[in-house]
Amino acid sequence: MNLSYWVGNQGYEVIRYDTAHGYVHLHSFWISPEIQRWRSYEDRPLTEAFRAAYQDVKENWERYIELFKREVFHDGDKDKN
């Protein structure tokens, strides 16, 4: 599951939940492309883990976008051009 931010024709990955390492985990791309294990769901059944991940994105997508813009674009104003 991805949350992306688009500026014109350029898309940026903001966060991604995936199972590439055998369990659901989070990548926050304004921090690092590496796994943030503090948000891993490795002890949960896959369905439950993705349900929790979906709820996280649903509740926090605006905050994730703002954090991404602040870190990547430094002032968060690139999309205003």
Secondary structure by P-SEA (a helix, b strand, c coil): cbbbbbccccccccbbbbccccbbbbbbcccccccccccccccccaaaaaaaaaaaaaacaaaaaaaaaaacccccccccc
